[in-house]
Amino acid sequence: MPTRNAPDVIVVGAGVVGAACAHYAARAGLSVTVVDRGPVAGGTTGAGEGNLLVSDKEPGPELELALISAGLWRELAELLPPQVEYEAKGGLVVASDEPGMRALRAFAARQEKAGVTGREVPGDRLHDLEPHLAPTLAGGFHYPQDAQVMPAHAAARLLRTGGGRIRPRLGEEVTGLLTGPAGEIRGVRTTAGEIHAPYVVNAAGTWGGALARLAGVHLPVLPRRGFVLVTEPLPRVVRHKVYAADYVADVASGSAALQTSAVVEGTPAGPVLIGASRERVGFDRTLSTEVLRRLAAGATALFPVLGGVRAIRTYLGFRPYLPDHLPAIGPDPRVPGLLHACGHEGAGIGLAPVTGRIVAACLTGDEPPLDIHPFRPERFADTEPPAPPAP
Amino acid sequence: MARTPADLVGAQPDPPFEITFDGRRVTALPGQTLAAALWGAGILAWRTTRDGGRPRGAFCGIGQCYDCLATVNGEPNRRACLVPARPGDAITTQEGHGHDRLAV
C-alpha cells in the first residue's frame, strides 16, 4: 500500500556516505528519506580525520574511485558552506631512510600511470614544505591532489542540500526490511513505524553487515578500530597531511594485530590530529594507552615540536572493513531494490561523493562513472558462514 | 567594612608574597589559586580569544570550562583557577592559543 509522502528511496545511515547518496539522488530528482538510529555522523564519519586521499592507494579500482571522488569533492566544496573546512592542502609522505625512499619512488611511479601526481622531495628540501619536520628524514613525495574536509560538518551540510527532497529521520533504528511477494524491497520497518519505498540503500557503514543480515544476505563488514589523538589548539604548525611511508603498507594489510604508523595533520580549528592505528578487536571501545603511546611517539618522531604541546583528548572509531579492502557499492541481485554503499574502510570520507554518484546512477538507470563490477556486493556469497542449525 | 572569606573562616594564612601580572606586582596568599590572586587585585581578564581577541578570565572557577587559561612562567594554557600561586610566578596575558611562535 503506498504511503502518503512516500519517498523514492530510503537511505539507511546518516554518515557521510549516506549523506552523499542522498545528495546525488536528490540532484537526480528523487525524494530521499535518510534513516539513522543515531545522529548525523554518529558512527565512523564522526570518528575520522576527514582525509581525501589518493596518495595512499595502489593503482586499481579503489584508486579509480578516489580520483573521481577527488574531483567531485572539489565541486562540492564550491557548493557547500565554508564550515565544511575543505582544504586542498596536499599530502606529504616521508621516508626515514634510502630503502624507504626507493619504495616510495616505485610506488609513485606506478601511481603516476594511473593519474596520480606525486613529486619527489629530497631530504634537504622537506623543510620548504614542512618547516617543523624532523631534520634526519631521507626525503618524501608531495601529492598535491590530497585534501581534507571536516567530515561531520560535510555530512550535515550534504543532508541540507537537495532543495527539500532530502528528509532525515534521526534516532530511528531500522529493525526490518519490508518485502513484496517476489522478495522485492517495499520499504523498512523502524522503531517509529514503517517507511515505504521501492529502494533501500545500505549506507550503514561498519554496521552494514547487520543491515544486510536483516535483508537475509551475507556481507562480511568487520570493524577495524582506530584512535585519533588530538592536541591543544595551535597555529598552523603542520601544513600538509604528513605521514610515514609505512602507513601505506598498514592500510593494505589485512592483519588483525595492532598496527600504528604516524599520520599528522593540522585543522582550521587549531588542533593537530594524530593517527593512525588499525586493529581488529570487534566493537571494543576500551581506551588503549598502548595505542596512544605509539601514536604520540610516531608523531613526535616526525614533528619534534609536538613533544612540547599537550594532547587534550582522543577519540576512536571503527572502520568498515571488507576482506578485499574494497567497498560494496551497487544493487544487490539477491534482493531486488536493495543497494549497498558501505565497507569503505578508512576511505569513506574521500570516497563518499563517487559512491553517491554511483548509487544515484543505479537508481535512475544512468551509466555509473566507472565500472562497478569490482564493488559488487554479492562477491562474498561463497564465504557465507553455514546457517545455524534450526532450534 | 566588607568581610573577606579569610575573615569568615578565621583563616590564619602564612605571610603573603608577590606574583606578577604582565609585569605588575600582585599580592597572593599561600594556598590561593592564580585566579583568586588576580581577582583579589581586581584583575578579571588574562586571555584573549583566538577569534576576535575578546577578553577572557575565570568563568566556572572549578577547572571545567577552560576559559581562565593563562600563560604562567612562559607556559601557555594553564588553568588559572586550578594552579596554586607560588612566590615570583609571572603571569602574562595569553593571546589566543598562546603558541604563536610555533606558526609556520
Contacts between the chains, C-beta under 8 A, distances in Angstrom:
chain1	res1	chain2	res2	distance
A	130	B	104	7.7
A	131	B	104	4.4
A	132	B	102	7.5
A	132	B	104	6.2
A	232	B	77	5.8
A	232	B	97	7.0
A	232	B	99	7.9
A	233	B	50	6.6
A	233	B	97	4.5
A	233	B	99	8.0
A	234	B	97	6.0
A	234	B	99	5.0
A	234	B	102	6.1
A	235	B	97	6.7
A	235	B	99	5.8
A	235	B	100	5.9
A	235	B	102	5.9
A	235	B	103	3.6
A	236	B	103	5.8
A	236	B	104	6.2
A	237	B	99	7.8
A	237	B	102	4.9
A	237	B	103	6.9
A	237	B	104	6.1
A	239	B	104	6.7
A	270	B	50	6.8
A	270	B	97	6.0
A	305	B	102	6.1
A	309	B	99	6.9
A	309	B	102	7.8
A	310	B	77	6.8
